[in-house]
Amino acid sequence: MFYFDWTMLLVLPGLLLGLWAQHRVNSAFSEYSRVHSRRGVRAEEVSAELLRRSGNDDVSITGVAGNLTDHYDPSSNTLRLSQSVLGSTSIAAIGVAAHECGHAMQQHDGYLPLKLRSAIVPVVNIGSHLYFPIFMAGILFSWEPLIYVGILCFALTLLFSLVTLPVEFDASRRAVSMLQSGGYLSEDELSGARKVLNAAAMTYVSAVVSSLLQLLRLLLIARSRSDD
């Protein structure tokens, strides 16, 4: 019965928002991946120059499997670009690559939200895996402290999503600024890159909303159990 109580409806808006955000980013990337920059420079080359100009010469650039799996790995100081981005000259690819360069710049500058996010990753990973069995054990044995331990573990996921927001928005801001100041994209091309990056940002916003709604659901379940 637990799986079908009315609180399940609370997570539905977050789920729908997440699906919409993912559709939006896929559509924007697909649209602007067909629009090639006038300079005709590959995203990999743009990345290398942006990193050099920002004092990140020690960052290596490599490919990674998958679609839109691009990320900066601070542990190995490596920029990993997906195959649809690495060798592409499209506006979408250049925007995504510049965004990841923005993360490398954050690491180089000691950007506090990035340092905080990196610091809590191990704890968040543990909490995200343990929260459900702990929460369910608390429900099963009617032990309220255990229920709230599970909720606390899940709350770490919300904390991570909240910390991620400024990290991602700042990386996009840096990306647009670098592309504009370096003349890598014209103003109309920058408009397309912004649309791709803004669409990607919505996936992080939807993650916050989904986590918040799920946390509310868990609290309501816990409250109803304590009232029984």
C-alpha positions as CSV (number, residue, x, y, z in Angstrom):
1,M,0.0,0.0,0.0
2,F,2.9,2.3,0.7
3,Y,3.8,2.6,-3.0
4,F,0.3,3.6,-4.0
5,D,-0.6,6.2,-1.3
6,W,-1.6,9.7,-2.3
7,T,1.8,11.2,-1.6
8,M,3.1,9.6,-4.8
9,L,1.3,12.4,-6.6
10,L,3.7,14.9,-5.1
11,V,6.6,13.6,-7.1
12,L,4.7,13.7,-10.4
13,P,5.3,17.4,-11.1
14,G,9.0,16.9,-10.6
15,L,9.0,13.9,-12.9
16,L,7.2,15.8,-15.6
17,L,9.5,18.8,-15.2
18,G,12.5,16.6,-15.5
19,L,11.2,15.0,-18.7
20,W,10.4,18.4,-20.2
21,A,13.9,19.7,-19.3
22,Q,15.6,16.7,-20.8
23,H,13.5,17.0,-24.0
24,R,14.3,20.7,-24.2
25,V,18.1,20.2,-23.9
26,N,18.0,17.4,-26.4
27,S,16.0,19.5,-28.8
28,A,18.2,22.6,-28.4
29,F,21.4,20.6,-28.8
30,S,20.0,18.8,-31.9
31,E,18.9,22.0,-33.5
32,Y,22.2,23.9,-33.0
33,S,24.4,20.9,-33.6
34,R,23.3,21.4,-37.2
35,V,24.4,25.0,-37.2
36,H,28.2,25.3,-37.8
37,S,30.2,28.3,-36.6
38,R,31.5,30.6,-39.2
39,R,35.1,30.3,-38.0
40,G,34.8,26.5,-38.6
41,V,37.0,25.7,-35.5
42,R,36.4,22.4,-33.8
43,A,35.1,22.4,-30.2
44,E,38.3,20.5,-29.1
45,E,40.5,23.3,-30.5
46,V,38.3,26.0,-29.0
47,S,38.6,24.2,-25.6
48,A,42.3,24.0,-25.8
49,E,42.7,27.7,-26.6
50,L,40.2,28.7,-23.9
51,L,42.1,26.6,-21.3
52,R,45.4,28.1,-22.4
53,R,44.1,31.7,-22.2
54,S,42.7,31.1,-18.8
55,G,45.9,29.6,-17.4
56,N,44.7,26.0,-17.4
57,D,47.5,24.6,-19.6
58,D,47.7,21.5,-17.5
59,V,44.2,20.4,-18.2
60,S,44.1,17.5,-20.7
61,I,41.3,17.0,-23.2
62,T,40.0,13.6,-24.1
63,G,36.9,11.9,-25.6
64,V,34.2,10.1,-23.7
65,A,31.5,7.7,-24.9
66,G,27.8,8.6,-25.0
67,N,25.7,11.6,-25.9
68,L,25.9,14.8,-23.8
69,T,28.1,13.1,-21.4
70,D,30.6,15.9,-21.4
71,H,32.1,16.9,-18.1
72,Y,35.2,18.2,-16.4
73,D,36.9,15.7,-14.0
74,P,38.7,17.6,-11.3
75,S,40.3,14.5,-9.8
76,S,42.4,14.0,-12.9
77,N,42.2,17.5,-14.2
78,T,40.7,16.3,-17.5
79,L,38.1,17.7,-19.8
80,R,36.1,14.9,-21.2
81,L,34.1,15.7,-24.3
82,S,31.5,13.4,-26.0
83,Q,32.1,12.3,-29.6
84,S,29.2,14.5,-30.7
85,V,31.1,17.5,-29.3
86,L,34.8,16.7,-29.5
87,G,35.4,17.1,-33.3
88,S,32.3,19.2,-34.1
89,T,32.3,22.8,-35.3
90,S,28.7,23.4,-34.4
91,I,27.5,26.2,-32.1
92,A,26.0,23.6,-29.7
93,A,29.3,21.7,-29.4
94,I,31.4,24.8,-28.9
95,G,28.9,26.1,-26.2
96,V,29.0,22.8,-24.4
97,A,32.8,22.5,-24.6
98,A,33.2,26.1,-23.3
99,H,30.8,25.3,-20.4
100,E,33.1,22.5,-19.4
101,C,36.1,24.8,-19.7
102,G,34.2,27.1,-17.3
103,H,34.3,24.3,-14.7
104,A,38.1,24.0,-15.2
105,M,38.4,27.7,-14.6
106,Q,36.3,27.3,-11.4
107,Q,38.8,24.7,-10.2
108,H,41.7,26.9,-11.1
109,D,40.2,29.9,-9.3
110,G,39.2,27.9,-6.2
111,Y,35.5,28.7,-6.8
112,L,33.9,27.9,-3.4
113,P,30.6,26.2,-4.5
114,L,32.6,23.8,-6.7
115,K,34.9,23.0,-3.8
116,L,31.9,22.4,-1.6
117,R,30.2,20.2,-4.2
118,S,33.3,18.1,-4.6
119,A,33.7,17.8,-0.8
120,I,30.2,16.4,-0.3
121,V,30.1,14.0,-3.2
122,P,31.3,10.9,-1.2
123,V,28.7,11.6,1.6
124,V,25.9,12.2,-1.0
125,N,26.7,9.0,-2.8
126,I,26.5,7.0,0.4
127,G,23.3,8.8,1.5
128,S,21.6,8.4,-1.9
129,H,22.1,4.6,-1.8
130,L,21.2,4.1,1.9
131,Y,18.3,6.4,2.4
132,F,15.6,4.1,1.0
133,P,16.5,0.9,2.8
134,I,17.0,2.9,6.1
135,F,13.7,4.7,5.6
136,M,11.8,1.5,4.8
137,A,13.4,-0.3,7.7
138,G,12.1,2.5,10.0
139,I,8.6,2.1,8.5
140,L,8.7,-1.7,8.8
141,F,9.8,-1.8,12.4
142,S,7.8,1.4,13.3
143,W,11.0,3.0,14.6
144,E,10.7,6.8,14.1
145,P,14.4,7.7,14.7
146,L,15.4,5.3,11.8
147,I,12.8,6.9,9.6
148,Y,14.3,10.3,10.1
149,V,17.8,9.0,9.6
150,G,16.7,7.9,6.2
151,I,15.1,11.3,5.5
152,L,18.3,13.0,6.5
153,C,20.3,10.8,4.1
154,F,18.0,11.8,1.3
155,A,18.2,15.5,2.3
156,L,21.9,15.3,1.3
157,T,20.7,14.7,-2.3
158,L,18.7,18.0,-2.2
159,L,21.8,19.8,-0.7
160,F,23.9,18.5,-3.6
161,S,21.3,19.7,-6.1
162,L,21.2,23.1,-4.5
163,V,25.0,23.5,-4.5
164,T,25.1,22.4,-8.1
165,L,22.9,25.2,-9.3
166,P,25.5,28.1,-8.8
167,V,28.2,25.9,-10.1
168,E,26.4,25.2,-13.4
169,F,25.1,28.7,-13.9
170,D,28.5,30.2,-13.2
171,A,30.2,27.8,-15.7
172,S,27.7,28.9,-18.4
173,R,28.3,32.5,-17.6
174,R,32.1,32.0,-17.9
175,A,31.5,30.1,-21.2
176,V,29.5,32.9,-22.8
177,S,32.0,35.5,-21.6
178,M,35.0,33.6,-23.0
179,L,33.4,32.9,-26.3
180,Q,32.3,36.5,-26.7
181,S,35.5,38.2,-25.6
182,G,37.6,35.8,-27.7
183,G,35.5,36.3,-30.8
184,Y,34.9,32.6,-31.2
185,L,31.2,33.1,-32.0
186,S,29.4,36.1,-33.4
187,E,26.5,37.6,-31.5
188,D,23.8,35.6,-33.4
189,E,25.8,32.4,-32.9
190,L,26.1,33.2,-29.2
191,S,22.4,33.4,-29.0
192,G,22.2,29.8,-30.1
193,A,24.9,28.7,-27.7
194,R,23.0,30.5,-24.8
195,K,19.8,28.6,-25.7
196,V,21.6,25.3,-25.5
197,L,23.3,26.2,-22.1
198,N,20.0,27.6,-20.7
199,A,18.2,24.4,-21.7
200,A,20.9,22.3,-20.0
201,A,20.6,24.5,-16.8
202,M,16.9,23.6,-16.6
203,T,17.8,20.0,-16.0
204,Y,19.6,21.1,-12.8
205,V,16.6,23.2,-11.8
206,S,14.3,20.2,-12.3
207,A,16.6,18.1,-10.1
208,V,16.2,20.6,-7.3
209,V,12.4,20.6,-7.6
210,S,12.3,16.8,-7.8
211,S,14.4,16.4,-4.7
212,L,12.4,19.0,-2.8
213,L,9.1,17.3,-3.6
214,Q,10.5,13.8,-2.7
215,L,11.8,15.2,0.6
216,L,8.3,16.7,1.3
217,R,6.8,13.3,0.5
218,L,9.0,11.5,2.9
219,L,8.3,14.0,5.7
220,L,4.6,13.6,5.1
221,I,4.8,9.8,5.3
222,A,6.9,10.1,8.5
223,R,4.4,12.5,10.0
224,S,1.4,10.2,9.2
225,R,3.2,7.3,10.8
226,S,3.8,9.2,14.0
227,D,0.1,10.2,14.1
228,D,-1.0,6.6,13.9
